[in-house]
Amino acid sequence: MLLSADGLTKRFGGVVALSGYGISVQSGELIGLIGPNGAGKTTVLNLLTGVIRPTEGRIVVSGQDITGWRADRFTARGIARTFQNIRLFRDLSVLENVTAALHLRHGPGLAPTVLALPSARRAEHGMVARGYELLGLFDLADQAHARAADLPYGEQRKVEIARALATEPKLLLLDEPAAGMNPAETRRLMDVIRQVHETLSLTMIVVEHDMSLIMNLCRRVQVINRGEVLADGAPAEVQADPAVIEAYLGTRRARAHA
Amino acid sequence: MTGTTRGWLLAAGLTALGAAAVWAATASLNNYLLTLIAFAGINVMLAVSLSLSNGLTGLFSLGHPAFMMVGGYIAAILTFPANRKGFMLPDLPEWLAAQQWPLLPALLVGGAVAGLAAIMAGFPVLRLRGHYLAVATLGLIFILRAVVNNLDGYTRGALGLSGIPKLTDLWWVYAWVVITLFVCWRIKHSSLGRTMMAMRENEMAAACMGVPLARTRLMAFAIGAVFAGIAGGLWAHLVTNLTPTSLGVFLAFQLVVMVVLGGQGSLAGAALAAIGLSAIANLLRPVEQSTGIYGMTQIVVALVLIGVLIFRPQGLFGSREPGVLMRRPESSAPSRTAASTQTTHLEQRGST
């Protein structure tokens, strides 16, 4: 078991954002997490990456209980993420965005850096080379020296994924990677996600509210609504689940056709 | 590889050029002018190190003079003539009163203690952000002032410690300016510096990329404080007289002005702004005296600052360094072809 979360509850003051959430992730899975707006998807992601601490419940990664750890310790344990509202290091170059994330596993310490030791120079060359490789995966090598904020929206999303991969995760969580993209861009992005999943055999959780996109991409889908898990299983099962239709598909379709 | 060699050659060339300038200055200029240049050099050290701890990490600390005071007093107590310590500083323990150190170890110890003080103060203070941090670090100056005032058996309190041996000359200052620039340049253009800038750009994203926020922030703060402490030691042995009020709020603001003028995080910018402001202050002093308009310097500096904030808010160089000092970025792209072949390989896989 790569990750398991149990009874995760998060209250913000009197508001219950999530109650009794649980998931267990096996190595190699590509899981879709869907739910209508305000269902608690981003709360799940923030909890599973240590950005916020659960009010109750626990998170176990590779057999170690890391509940309450800081976000950077989560990342060190192999959990990486992207953000729904892109959070690039805007004023740094595309390459620097990726190499900053490579520091976690490959960065030299203070003394070798200041003393200009050969080990620091080797580490730097290694990080730059690896940075170009990662950018290459997303066709971004030509943009390496562009300022991150100057890239088009879709490209920025790809830089975010490349940057997350630079932390060498065992589990990658993507928060609405297709948000704000047109259908063609979305299709290309889905191809990239599939490629990353297959070629790097990386375990992933993709958060989306676009049902069809998730159904095409994932073999396992978890649906949440109002802070609770509604269904968890194969896309076909989930789509047939009356509770899901009721809470999610039903209302959305009704509204769409109205 | 060629890029790195070019960088080292450039650094060596600039250092030699600076040394030649210092040699020419000491040979031809009078003591008054040499002292002014030494002050400008100390300001360069302070502005550059503040640019590292503030500009790279996005902190807004005004605490530099506090760390100068720590380093200055420690170094001055260590170099103070042992035969006069007995009646000047009666509370010093026996073993310390007997010491009379040369300048270099005294500066290093002063810098180290300033760094430790920054780590201790940083634990609580660096949890704050923005203006709150600015006010809290400003408080450090007043706390230090109170400490120095009350430990009068060690520091002579409000009377001030006078008769510090005049050990600082232009060569000492120049050497430390070079060391400061070298260390800060290395850190800024390193992996560690990138994590600091990442933290400045987006804290949450940096944490999620594995940057330990508190430790990185503390490290930048402490490195800045070490150089402030050493600069304080140089300052004390240049002025030969240190009082609890010599390093205060006015200096803190001057340093921030230098960093802002140079561009947040630009080391060369901070250095040039420090030289420029020191020059303005000293050029205007005779004008102030002859016209009787005292305080003109502050007005001019304030006008320059307002002008920069209106017309060029990113400062002289933004957060970057002037182009001539930088390697061409293309030279650090060893695996571009390898990366693009891998891309096409992946694309083929993806389309099948």
Interface residues (C-beta under 8 A of the other chain):
Chain A: T49 V51 R70 A71 D72 F74 T75 A76 A80 R81 F83 R87 L88 F89 R90 D91 L92 S93 E96 N97 T99 A100 A101 L102 H103 L104 R105 H106 G107 P108 G109 L110 T113 V114 A116 A120 R121 A123 E124 H125 M127 V128 A129 Y132 E133 L135 G136 L137 D139 A141 A144 H145 R163 A164 A166 T167 D191 V192 R194 Q195 E198 T199
Chain B: T4 V183 R186 I187 S190 S191 L192 R194 T195 M197 A198 E201 N202 M204 A205 A206 A207 C208 M209 G210 V211 P212 L213 M219 S319 P329 S332 A333 P334 S335 R336 A338 A339 S340 Q342 T343 L346 R349 G350
